[in-house]
Amino acid sequence: MIGDVELIQIIFTLGAEAYTGSIARAVRRRVGRQVHVGWLHMRLNRLKSLGLLKQEKDRQRANGMRPKSFVRLTPKGEAIGRLGAEPGRAHASLRDAFN
């Protein structure tokens, strides 16, 4: 699939439009195959536990659909997302998040 840094960069690129559905579509475009929602939630929870992102539920939508789960990068996550053109530094920053 894709690594944590790539996933952070996708979220960074999506900005305010980053929710689980849009992230799954962006990953699918990048890897060329369907993304399992369970895999995506597992990865998002992992990044959340490292303090790199947070998830916020949208309030109930008027059309009766379930609320979207928006994903926002924390300042630490944004720093990694900005290093997209420098993969070596981005991976080093992610490694530091584990310590």
PyMOL commands that set and color helices and strands:
alter all, ss='L'
color gray80, all
select helices_A, chain A and resi 4-17+20-31+37-49+75-85+87-98
alter helices_A, ss='H'
color red, helices_A
select strands_A, chain A and resi 53-57+69-73
alter strands_A, ss='S'
color yellow, strands_A
deselect
rebuild
show_as cartoon
